[in-house]
Amino acid sequence: SARIEIAKDIFGVVARGALAVTFIWACIHKIAHPYDFGLQVATYQILPLALVNLQAIVLPWVELVVGVLLVAGFLTRGAALVTCGMNVMFIVAIALALAAELQLQCGCFASAEAGSEMDSSLIVRDSVLLVVGAVLVFLRPDRLTLDRFLERRRANV
């Protein structure tokens, strides 16, 4: 029905916006200060030291690209799937750090000085973002996406 389609479109816009803002906001400090982010990645004690710098340099740019794709609604399902993968990685990293009783800041949005002590609420937050991303993977992109615009153009050719 038309109401269901409108509700799906509204959810799609809100979900894309929430994920986009979250990932773009998260990448800003990491891109500006890769050394600091690298130190935060290393404190999790999960990755071999040889991979810490690669993670610290690549991850923020992936977050930025995914955020921009979600804003534009281009490759929406793929971008949402990447957010799901990142959120699973974040949940596992946080759970391992909490289980090991490591005293560290998340490193999610800012420097260690600005960060707060990690707790299980971060797992809840990332789980909610995971669910939102998963719904976007399975939901047809909303009418306000570049994906749907291109779909309509292909149909009219």
N, C-alpha and C positions, 0 to 999 in steps of 0.2 A: 504494500500500500504506500501511498505518497507520504504519510506521516512517518512510517518506518524508514523510508529513504531519507527524509529530512533529518530524522534522529541520527541515522548512520552518518550523514554528512556533518552534522554538528559534532558528533563524537570524533569523527576523523579529523576535523579542523582542530578541536581542542587537544586531542591526543598528539597529533603532529606538532602542534605548537608547544605543548608541555615538554615533549621529548627534545625538540629542537632547542628550546631555551635552555633546558638542563645541560645538554651536551655542549652547546656553544659557550655557555657560562663556565662550564667545567674546564674547557680547553684554554681559556684566555691566559690564566696565570701559568699554566704548564708550558704553553708556547713561548711566553715572554721569559720564563725562567726554567729552561730545561735542566740545568744543573741541580737546582733545588728539587725539582720533581724527581730527577734521577736518584737523589738521596732518599726521598720518601719511598720510591719503589724498592730501593735496596733494603730499607728497614723492615720490609715485610718478610725478608729472608726466604722467598719462594723461588725466585729466578736465579740462575747462575749469574755471577757478576758480569760475565761476558755478554749477557743479554739485557742487563739493566739499562744501559745507555740506549740501545735500540728501542726498547719499550718506552723509555722516557721521551724519545724523539718522535717515534711513529704514532703512538696512541693519541696524543693531543690533536694531531692533524687528522686522524681518522674521526675523532669526535667532531672536529670542525666540519669536515666534508659531509658527514652523516647529518649534522645539524642543518647545514645549508640545503642538502637534498630534501630533508623533511619540510623545511620552510617552503621550498619551491613545489613540493609535492612531485618531485621527479625521482623515478626509481624508488617510489615510496616503500614498496614491500621489501625490496632489497636493503634499503637504509634501515627500516624497522628491524629486519632480521639481524643486521650488524649490531644494532643497539641491544638486541636480546643477547647476542654473544658476549658483548662487553659487560652487560649486567650480570650474566652468569659468572664471568671471570671476576668481577668485583665482589660478588656475593661469596664466592669460594675464597678469594684472598682475605676478605674481612673475617670470614668464619675461621680460617686457619690462624689468622693473627689473634683473634679473640681466644681460640682454643689454646694457643701457645702463651697466652697472657702477655703478649707484647704490649708495651706502653708506647703507643705511637698515635699520630694523627692520621686521619684517613688519606689526606692528600688529594681529595676529590675536587675541591674548588679553589683552594688557596694554599698559601705557604704554611709550613708547620707552625709558624708563629700565630697565624690567624686561624688555624684549624682548632677543632675541639677534639677532646679525647674520644677515641672510638668506643662505640657500644653497639648493642644489637639493633638499635633503631636504624642504623645504616643498612642492615640486611633487610629490614622491613621496607625502607625507602627504595632500595634497589630492586626488591621483589615486586613492588608496585610498578616501577618503571619497566620491569621485565614483562609483566602481564599486559601493560599498555602496549608495549612494542609487539608482543605476540598477537594481540587482537588486530593491530594494524597489518601484520603479516597476512592474516587470514581474511580480513575485511577488504572488500573492493575499495580502491582509493576513492575518496570523496570527490564531489563535483568541482571542488575548488583546487584541484591538483593539476599540475602540468601533465601528469599521466593521463588523466581523463580527457583533457583537451586534445592531446595527441591521439588518443584512442578514437575520439569523435572525428578527427581529421582523417585518420586512416579509413574509417568506416564510410566517409563521404567521397573517398577517391575512387 
